[in-house]
Amino acid sequence: MSTAPPPLLIRPLGEAALCCAVNAPIALEHQQRIWQLGTGLAQTEGVLGLIPGMNNLTLTFDPLNTDSLALEQAAHALWAKPLRQQQAGRLVEIAVNYGGEDGPDLADVAAHCGLSTDEVVRRHTEVEYVVYFIGFQPGFAYMGGLDASLATPRRAEPRVAVPAGSVGIGGAQTGIYPLATPGGWQLIGRTALPLFDPKAEPPTLLAPGDRVRFVTSGVRS
């Protein structure tokens, strides 16, 4: 059963944008409320764009057709509505090679968590994740659902280059780097599945609300 929503905080971002946010722990219900808010605001006159984030939604608007006060009132009214039951997103299975060159931090994660590397892989693959939002770089999915026992701080010294397809753990979340980039997440594996293709429609494999399951295609020491 849906609980009462946490307070919605709205602040201006310049003269033609607002950020709607909640000061609450990361939780699927809070993120579902953000999605519902975005769906409602998309039908509001003067709204030009909507950018969902973790526990927040940024909207841009046309100051000639509306104003921030009217949009704040609309956002609060939409936020107060009960959370509707939402359809489950697509289930996407992602095959991962764990450990070795593909997951150079797997042993460090295991040591931090007091587990064997095989147990880290087992716990990482036995749950179903939900994509909360896409950010950081095109196709990078921030996902909820990581087993709390696997939470591991980011590396003290980020890598200059993380290969595309690398699967990592950063704090209480897991994610996949779609493109080669610097990064500080703990790398436990790698997938060959493309997460971003600018020529495809849509260009990103994953979308908010999608469900993800990691499948072991190999574990190396």
N, C-alpha and C positions, 0 to 999 in steps of 0.2 A: 504494500500500500504506500502511496506517495505521501511524504511528510510535508509540512509547511516549508516553503522556500526560505533560504537564508536571505538576509537583507541585500537588496541590490544597490550597489554604489555606482553612481554615474558622475563622470568628470569630463570636462571639455578637453579636446585635443585640437588646439587651434580654433579657428572660427567656423569650421565646417565639418567637424567630426566629434564624436562622443565615444567614450569607452565605458561600457557597462560591465561591472565585475562583481564578484562575490569573494569575501574574505573567508574562505572555507577550505577544508582539506580536499584534496583531489578525490572525487567520487563520481561514479557513473551517473547518478541521479542529478547531480549539479550540472554535469556536462549536457545531459539530456535537456535540462531546462534552458541551457544556453542555446542549444539547437532549436528548441521550440520558440524561444524569444526571437531568434533570427528569422524563422519562418513567418512569424507574425509581423515583424518589422519590414520584411521584404514587400509586404502589401501596403505599407504606409507611404502616403504621398510625400515626395521630396527626398526619400532615401535613395542614395545612389549606389552604395556598396556596403557589403557586410563581410567582416573578417573574423571568424571564430578563433579563439585561442583557448588556453587552459583556464577555465573558470572566468572567462571574459569574452566579450563580443565588442568589436570596434565597428562603428557605422560611420559612413560619410554621407553628407546630405547637401542638397542645393539650398543655400540660404535665401534664394529668390522665391522658393516654393514653400518653405517651412522655416521653423526656427528651433533652437535647441530646447526651449521650454516645452514646446508642443511635443517634441520627440521624447523628452524625459517623461512627460505624463503618459505618453503612449507606451513607453517601455515599462513603466511601473505597473500600468494596467495589465499588460500582457504577462508580466512576471507573476502577478498575483493569481493568475488562472491556474487551475489544477493541472498537473502534469499528465498529458495524454499518454496512453499506451502507445509505444513506438514499435514499428516493425523492426525485426532483427535485420541487420545489414548482411551483405554477402559474407560467406565464409571462404576465406582464402588460405590455402595451405602453402607454407613456405618451407622448402627443403633447405636444411642448413648443415654444413660441415663444421663440426665443433672442434675446438682445440687446434694444436699445431700452428702452422703459419696463418691459418684462417682465423684462429682464435687465440692470439698470444697471451691474453690475460685470463684465460679460463682457470689456470692453476692459482692465480692470485685471488680470483673471486672465490674459488673453493676454499682457500686458506682463510680468507676474511670471514666466510660464512661458517667455517668449521665443518665443511662437508667434503666428500670426495668429488672429483671432477665428474664422474659418472652420475652422482646424485644431483649435482648442479644441472646437468643436461636433462636428467629425468624430470626435475621440478620445472625446468624452463619449458619443456615440451608437453607437460601433462595438463596445462591450463589453456583456456581460451581467452584471448585478449580482445579488447575493443579499442578501435581507433578513436581517440578523442578529437584530435585536430591535426592538420598538416602544417608544418612550420619549419623554421631554421633554414631549410633549403627545399627546392621542389621535390615533392614526393616523400619527405621525411615524416613518418607517422609517429606521433606521440601516443603511446598505448597504455591503457590501464589494465590491471589484472596480474601484474607480476607477483609471484609468491613473495610474501614479506620476508621470508628467510633468505632470499637472494638479493635483497637490497644492498648495494655496495656503492660507496662514494666514488665520484669521478676521479680520474687520475690526478695526482698532484701536479704533474707536468704533462699537458696535452701533447699529442703527437702532431707533428707538422703535416703529415699526410696519412689519412685513413682510407684504405681501398674501398671502392664502391661495393655495395653488397654486404659490408661488415655489419654483424649483429652485435649490439653492445648493451650493457647495463649502465645506467647513470642514476644513482640514487635509488628511488623506488620505481623506476620505469625501465622498460626495454625498448629498443628501437633499431632501425636499419638505416645505414647511410646509403642513400640512393646514388650519390656521386662521390668521387674522391674529393676529400676536403680535410682540413685540419679538424681535430676533435679530441675530446677528453674522456669519452665514455670507455668503460672497460670492455674490450673486445673479446667475445667468447666464441664467435663463429663467423661464418660467411655464407651467403647464398648467391647462386648464379642468376636468380630471377631478377629481371629488370624492374626497378621500382619507378623509373621515370623515363619516358620517351617523348621528346617534344613533338614528334611527328604523329603520335597516336592521339586518339580521341576517346576518352580523356587522356591527357598525357601522364597522369599519375595512376599507378596500379591501385592504390588504396584511397579510400575516402572516409570522412567522419562517419562513424556508425558501423563500419565494416568490422567483421570479426576475423581474427587471425589465429591460426594454429601453426606452430613450428613443428616440423617433422625432421627427425634425425636421419641424415644421409651418411653419417660417419662421425666417429669421435677419435681424435688423435691425441696422443700425449705430448 
